[in-house]
Amino acid sequence: MNLPTQLSPVPGADGLYLWAPEGTGLWGYANCLWIISGADAAVIDTPYDGPMTEAMIAAAGPWLGGRTVRTVINTHANGDHSFGNHLFPGAEIVATDIDRHDHHEPTPQEMHALVHDSPPDLPLGRYLRRHFSVFDFTTAQVTVPTLTFSGQHTVVVGDKEVELYEVGPAHHVSDLVARIGDVVCTGDVFFHGDHPPHWAGPLQNIINACELVLSFNPRIVIPGHGRPTDQAGLKDYLVYLRTVQREVHRCHEAGLAVEETMEKLLQRDFYPQLGLPERLMIVIAVEYSHLRGGSPSPSILELSSKAAAWSYR
Protein backbone atom coordinates (compact mmCIF):
# COMPACT_ATOMS: atom_id res chain seq x y z
CA MET A 1 0.00 0.00 0.00
CA ASN A 2 1.74 3.15 -1.25
CA LEU A 3 0.09 6.05 0.60
CA PRO A 4 0.84 9.78 0.37
CA THR A 5 3.10 11.03 3.13
CA GLN A 6 1.99 14.63 2.79
CA LEU A 7 -1.04 16.62 1.78
CA SER A 8 -0.98 18.38 -1.59
CA PRO A 9 -2.15 22.02 -1.62
CA VAL A 10 -4.99 22.50 -4.08
CA PRO A 11 -3.65 24.98 -6.68
CA GLY A 12 -5.08 28.46 -6.31
CA ALA A 13 -7.25 27.49 -3.33
CA ASP A 14 -5.80 28.78 -0.07
CA GLY A 15 -6.49 26.44 2.84
CA LEU A 16 -7.50 23.39 0.78
CA TYR A 17 -5.27 20.30 0.79
CA LEU A 18 -5.79 16.94 -0.86
CA TRP A 19 -4.82 13.50 0.37
CA ALA A 20 -5.02 11.46 -2.83
CA PRO A 21 -3.78 7.86 -2.76
CA GLU A 22 -3.10 6.27 -6.15
CA GLY A 23 -6.31 4.43 -6.86
CA THR A 24 -6.66 3.80 -10.61
CA GLY A 25 -7.44 0.14 -11.25
CA LEU A 26 -8.03 -0.48 -7.55
CA TRP A 27 -10.90 -0.47 -5.09
CA GLY A 28 -11.02 1.50 -1.86
CA TYR A 29 -8.49 4.32 -2.35
CA ALA A 30 -10.63 7.44 -2.03
CA ASN A 31 -9.62 11.09 -2.16
CA CYS A 32 -9.94 13.09 1.07
CA LEU A 33 -10.05 16.89 1.08
CA TRP A 34 -8.77 18.87 4.06
CA ILE A 35 -9.98 22.40 4.82
CA ILE A 36 -7.69 24.35 7.16
CA SER A 37 -8.67 27.94 7.85
CA GLY A 38 -7.98 30.23 10.77
CA ALA A 39 -8.02 28.15 13.96
CA ASP A 40 -10.34 25.53 12.45
CA ALA A 41 -9.99 22.38 10.37
CA ALA A 42 -12.31 19.92 8.64
CA VAL A 43 -11.93 16.90 6.39
CA ILE A 44 -14.22 15.62 3.65
CA ASP A 45 -14.24 11.79 3.76
CA THR A 46 -12.03 9.43 5.73
CA PRO A 47 -10.16 6.31 4.52
CA TYR A 48 -11.13 2.63 4.61
CA ASP A 49 -9.25 1.47 7.71
CA GLY A 50 -7.24 2.60 10.73
CA PRO A 51 -3.72 2.48 9.28
CA MET A 52 -4.76 4.46 6.21
CA THR A 53 -6.51 7.08 8.34
CA GLU A 54 -3.54 7.34 10.69
CA ALA A 55 -1.25 7.80 7.68
CA MET A 56 -3.48 10.60 6.43
CA ILE A 57 -3.55 12.32 9.82
CA ALA A 58 0.26 12.11 10.00
CA ALA A 59 0.49 13.63 6.51
CA ALA A 60 -1.74 16.50 7.64
CA GLY A 61 0.33 17.22 10.76
CA PRO A 62 2.62 19.92 9.30
CA TRP A 63 -0.38 21.84 7.98
CA LEU A 64 -2.60 21.40 11.03
CA GLY A 65 -0.21 22.84 13.58
CA GLY A 66 -2.12 22.90 16.86
CA ARG A 67 -5.55 22.75 15.27
CA THR A 68 -8.06 19.98 15.93
CA VAL A 69 -10.37 18.64 13.25
CA ARG A 70 -13.80 19.72 14.44
CA THR A 71 -15.84 18.59 11.42
CA VAL A 72 -15.85 15.46 9.27
CA ILE A 73 -18.09 15.45 6.19
CA ASN A 74 -18.97 12.14 4.52
CA THR A 75 -19.96 12.39 0.86
CA HIS A 76 -21.77 9.04 1.31
CA ALA A 77 -21.82 6.00 3.58
CA ASN A 78 -19.52 3.62 1.65
CA GLY A 79 -16.81 2.42 4.02
CA ASP A 80 -13.92 3.72 1.91
CA HIS A 81 -15.26 7.22 2.60
CA SER A 82 -16.26 6.83 6.25
CA PHE A 83 -14.67 3.91 8.14
CA GLY A 84 -11.93 6.20 9.50
CA ASN A 85 -14.36 8.66 11.13
CA HIS A 86 -13.72 7.26 14.61
CA LEU A 87 -10.12 8.51 14.56
CA PHE A 88 -11.41 12.09 14.78
CA PRO A 89 -12.81 12.00 18.34
CA GLY A 90 -15.17 14.79 19.23
CA ALA A 91 -15.65 15.90 15.63
CA GLU A 92 -19.09 16.66 14.24
CA ILE A 93 -19.85 14.01 11.60
CA VAL A 94 -21.96 15.56 8.84
CA ALA A 95 -23.93 13.53 6.29
CA THR A 96 -27.30 13.47 4.58
CA ASP A 97 -30.38 12.38 6.54
CA ILE A 98 -30.61 9.08 4.72
CA ASP A 99 -27.06 8.17 5.76
CA ARG A 100 -28.23 7.73 9.36
CA HIS A 101 -30.93 5.29 8.29
CA ASP A 102 -29.05 3.32 5.65
CA HIS A 103 -28.34 -0.19 6.89
CA HIS A 104 -27.36 -1.84 3.60
CA GLU A 105 -23.63 -1.23 3.93
CA PRO A 106 -21.41 -4.15 4.94
CA THR A 107 -19.92 -3.38 8.35
CA PRO A 108 -16.16 -3.62 8.87
CA GLN A 109 -16.72 -6.97 10.60
CA GLU A 110 -18.74 -8.21 7.63
CA MET A 111 -16.09 -6.98 5.19
CA HIS A 112 -13.39 -8.80 7.15
CA ALA A 113 -15.41 -12.01 7.06
CA LEU A 114 -16.19 -11.66 3.36
CA VAL A 115 -12.55 -11.11 2.46
CA HIS A 116 -11.08 -13.85 4.63
CA ASP A 117 -13.85 -16.45 4.86
CA SER A 118 -15.38 -16.44 1.36
CA PRO A 119 -14.38 -19.65 -0.48
CA PRO A 120 -11.14 -18.83 -2.34
CA ASP A 121 -12.03 -21.25 -5.13
CA LEU A 122 -15.12 -19.21 -6.07
CA PRO A 123 -14.97 -15.99 -8.14
CA LEU A 124 -16.22 -13.70 -5.37
CA GLY A 125 -13.75 -15.06 -2.84
CA ARG A 126 -10.83 -14.68 -5.23
CA TYR A 127 -11.94 -11.20 -6.26
CA LEU A 128 -12.36 -9.96 -2.69
CA ARG A 129 -8.94 -11.27 -1.69
CA ARG A 130 -7.33 -9.68 -4.70
CA HIS A 131 -8.80 -6.21 -4.15
CA PHE A 132 -9.58 -5.94 -0.42
CA SER A 133 -7.12 -8.10 1.54
CA VAL A 134 -4.74 -5.14 1.85
CA PHE A 135 -7.21 -3.34 4.14
CA ASP A 136 -7.33 -4.05 7.88
CA PHE A 137 -11.04 -4.01 8.60
CA THR A 138 -10.43 -4.99 12.23
CA THR A 139 -9.27 -1.38 12.75
CA ALA A 140 -12.29 0.20 11.05
CA GLN A 141 -15.53 1.33 12.68
CA VAL A 142 -18.97 2.54 11.71
CA THR A 143 -19.49 6.01 13.19
CA VAL A 144 -23.04 7.33 13.13
CA PRO A 145 -23.37 10.92 11.83
CA THR A 146 -24.03 13.52 14.50
CA LEU A 147 -25.50 16.14 12.15
CA THR A 148 -27.62 15.27 9.14
CA PHE A 149 -29.51 17.35 6.60
CA SER A 150 -31.64 17.12 3.49
CA GLY A 151 -31.48 19.46 0.53
CA GLN A 152 -28.69 21.93 1.27
CA HIS A 153 -26.51 22.76 4.27
CA THR A 154 -23.53 25.06 4.89
CA VAL A 155 -20.61 24.28 7.18
CA VAL A 156 -18.30 27.12 8.24
CA VAL A 157 -14.62 26.27 8.65
CA GLY A 158 -12.63 29.32 9.76
CA ASP A 159 -13.36 31.92 7.10
CA LYS A 160 -14.49 29.39 4.51
CA GLU A 161 -18.02 28.26 3.71
CA VAL A 162 -18.49 24.66 2.63
CA GLU A 163 -21.78 24.34 0.75
CA LEU A 164 -23.24 20.82 0.84
CA TYR A 165 -25.85 19.64 -1.66
CA GLU A 166 -27.75 16.38 -1.36
CA VAL A 167 -27.70 14.56 -4.73
CA GLY A 168 -28.62 10.97 -3.80
CA PRO A 169 -29.79 8.45 -4.56
CA ALA A 170 -27.18 8.35 -7.31
CA HIS A 171 -23.93 6.46 -6.78
CA HIS A 172 -25.27 5.71 -3.28
CA VAL A 173 -28.55 6.51 -1.57
CA SER A 174 -26.83 9.10 0.64
CA ASP A 175 -24.70 11.14 -1.81
CA LEU A 176 -23.73 14.75 -1.33
CA VAL A 177 -21.34 17.07 -3.15
CA ALA A 178 -19.32 19.82 -1.44
CA ARG A 179 -18.54 23.22 -2.92
CA ILE A 180 -15.79 25.43 -1.51
CA GLY A 181 -15.55 28.49 -3.76
CA ASP A 182 -14.54 27.29 -7.21
CA VAL A 183 -13.50 23.83 -5.98
CA VAL A 184 -16.07 21.03 -5.88
CA CYS A 185 -15.61 17.69 -4.14
CA THR A 186 -17.98 15.26 -5.88
CA GLY A 187 -17.68 12.09 -3.87
CA ASP A 188 -18.39 9.02 -5.96
CA VAL A 189 -20.89 10.49 -8.38
CA PHE A 190 -17.69 11.03 -10.40
CA PHE A 191 -14.92 8.45 -10.94
CA HIS A 192 -11.89 9.57 -12.94
CA GLY A 193 -9.86 6.83 -14.64
CA ASP A 194 -11.95 3.74 -13.93
CA HIS A 195 -15.38 2.39 -14.73
CA PRO A 196 -17.62 3.28 -11.75
CA PRO A 197 -19.58 0.92 -9.50
CA HIS A 198 -22.79 2.92 -9.04
CA TRP A 199 -24.87 1.08 -6.44
CA ALA A 200 -28.11 3.07 -6.27
CA GLY A 201 -28.96 4.87 -9.51
CA PRO A 202 -30.73 5.29 -11.75
CA LEU A 203 -28.12 6.63 -14.15
CA GLN A 204 -30.20 9.75 -14.73
CA ASN A 205 -29.73 10.73 -11.09
CA ILE A 206 -25.95 10.42 -11.44
CA ILE A 207 -26.10 12.50 -14.62
CA ASN A 208 -28.18 15.12 -12.79
CA ALA A 209 -25.63 15.25 -9.95
CA CYS A 210 -22.75 15.82 -12.37
CA GLU A 211 -24.73 18.51 -14.20
CA LEU A 212 -25.34 20.25 -10.87
CA VAL A 213 -21.59 20.29 -10.28
CA LEU A 214 -21.04 21.82 -13.72
CA SER A 215 -23.64 24.48 -12.96
CA PHE A 216 -21.33 25.73 -10.19
CA ASN A 217 -18.76 26.64 -12.90
CA PRO A 218 -15.95 24.95 -10.95
CA ARG A 219 -12.30 25.55 -11.65
CA ILE A 220 -11.21 22.29 -10.01
CA VAL A 221 -13.29 19.11 -9.69
CA ILE A 222 -12.13 16.53 -7.17
CA PRO A 223 -13.62 13.09 -7.88
CA GLY A 224 -14.20 10.43 -5.26
CA HIS A 225 -11.47 8.34 -6.91
CA GLY A 226 -8.84 9.36 -9.44
CA ARG A 227 -6.92 12.54 -10.09
CA PRO A 228 -8.47 16.01 -9.82
CA THR A 229 -9.57 17.56 -13.08
CA ASP A 230 -11.51 20.48 -14.54
CA GLN A 231 -14.89 20.92 -16.18
CA ALA A 232 -13.67 19.23 -19.35
CA GLY A 233 -12.87 16.05 -17.41
CA LEU A 234 -16.33 16.00 -15.85
CA LYS A 235 -17.97 16.67 -19.22
CA ASP A 236 -16.13 13.65 -20.64
CA TYR A 237 -17.54 11.58 -17.79
CA LEU A 238 -21.04 12.84 -18.59
CA VAL A 239 -20.59 11.65 -22.17
CA TYR A 240 -19.60 8.25 -20.77
CA LEU A 241 -22.66 8.11 -18.48
CA ARG A 242 -25.06 9.10 -21.25
CA THR A 243 -23.51 6.53 -23.59
CA VAL A 244 -23.89 3.77 -21.00
CA GLN A 245 -27.47 4.88 -20.31
CA ARG A 246 -28.40 4.88 -24.00
CA GLU A 247 -26.85 1.48 -24.73
CA VAL A 248 -28.27 -0.19 -21.62
CA HIS A 249 -31.77 1.09 -22.40
CA ARG A 250 -31.51 -0.17 -25.98
CA CYS A 251 -30.40 -3.61 -24.83
CA HIS A 252 -33.15 -3.77 -22.22
CA GLU A 253 -35.76 -2.87 -24.82
CA ALA A 254 -34.34 -5.62 -27.07
CA GLY A 255 -34.88 -8.16 -24.30
CA LEU A 256 -31.20 -8.84 -23.57
CA ALA A 257 -30.14 -10.08 -20.14
CA VAL A 258 -27.63 -8.18 -17.98
CA GLU A 259 -24.80 -10.50 -19.01
CA GLU A 260 -25.71 -10.20 -22.70
CA THR A 261 -25.69 -6.41 -22.43
CA MET A 262 -22.26 -6.55 -20.82
CA GLU A 263 -20.95 -8.74 -23.65
CA LYS A 264 -22.41 -6.40 -26.25
CA LEU A 265 -20.70 -3.37 -24.72
CA LEU A 266 -17.32 -5.02 -24.21
CA GLN A 267 -17.27 -6.55 -27.70
CA ARG A 268 -17.18 -2.97 -28.97
CA ASP A 269 -14.00 -2.23 -26.98
CA PHE A 270 -16.05 0.06 -24.76
CA TYR A 271 -13.86 2.77 -23.17
CA PRO A 272 -10.74 0.56 -23.11
CA GLN A 273 -8.70 3.29 -21.38
CA LEU A 274 -10.75 2.88 -18.18
CA GLY A 275 -9.80 0.34 -15.53
CA LEU A 276 -11.98 -2.27 -13.82
CA PRO A 277 -14.40 -2.98 -16.71
CA GLU A 278 -16.14 -5.67 -14.63
CA ARG A 279 -17.78 -2.87 -12.65
CA LEU A 280 -19.98 -2.18 -15.66
CA MET A 281 -21.89 -5.30 -14.57
CA ILE A 282 -22.91 -3.44 -11.41
CA VAL A 283 -24.09 -0.36 -13.32
CA ILE A 284 -26.02 -2.44 -15.86
CA ALA A 285 -27.71 -4.60 -13.20
CA VAL A 286 -28.77 -1.56 -11.16
CA GLU A 287 -30.12 0.23 -14.24
CA TYR A 288 -32.04 -2.90 -15.27
CA SER A 289 -33.59 -2.97 -11.79
CA HIS A 290 -34.89 0.59 -12.29
CA LEU A 291 -36.12 -0.15 -15.80
CA ARG A 292 -38.08 -3.08 -14.37
CA GLY A 293 -39.70 -0.87 -11.76
CA GLY A 294 -37.02 -0.95 -9.07
CA SER A 295 -38.04 -4.24 -7.49
CA PRO A 296 -36.32 -6.37 -6.47
CA SER A 297 -33.24 -4.22 -6.04
CA PRO A 298 -30.04 -6.31 -6.10
CA SER A 299 -27.92 -6.27 -2.94
CA ILE A 300 -24.31 -5.10 -2.82
CA LEU A 301 -23.23 -8.73 -2.43
CA GLU A 302 -25.27 -9.82 -5.47
CA LEU A 303 -23.84 -6.98 -7.54
CA SER A 304 -20.29 -7.71 -6.43
CA SER A 305 -20.76 -11.38 -7.26
CA LYS A 306 -21.81 -10.48 -10.81
CA ALA A 307 -18.73 -8.31 -11.30
CA ALA A 308 -16.43 -10.97 -9.84
CA ALA A 309 -17.94 -13.72 -11.98
CA TRP A 310 -17.44 -11.68 -15.15
CA SER A 311 -13.88 -10.76 -14.15
CA TYR A 312 -12.84 -14.38 -13.57
CA ARG A 313 -14.76 -15.99 -16.43
Disulfide bonds with the S-S distance in Angstrom:
none
